[in-house]
Amino acid sequence: MVLDTALRITYGKRDQSPLTEREIECLFWCGEGKTSSDTAVILGIAETTVNFHLVKAVKKLGATNRSNAILIAGMAGLLQPQLNGAEIEDEISPNSQFNDQG
């Protein structure tokens, strides 16, 4: 609550995030346990670019490190990325031979 209020006072309306969409995506995937390398593959960008966005997010949020930035952004409700361009592989193919019929 206090963090949310502080962010609204500092950055204006709640829906105006201090972070770019790419910074949010990078924080989101790292918060899901993905490494910078994994995140780069998912987003189709270079690992150095992922790290660049994470460093920018840490500074913008006044965090001490990326884990702290993920916590701050998550508590403020900022980690809701648009996942339109993400490439995600499912472990079970939609063409799987498994079905519910016995």
Beta strands, then each sheet from edge to edge (+ up, - down):
end
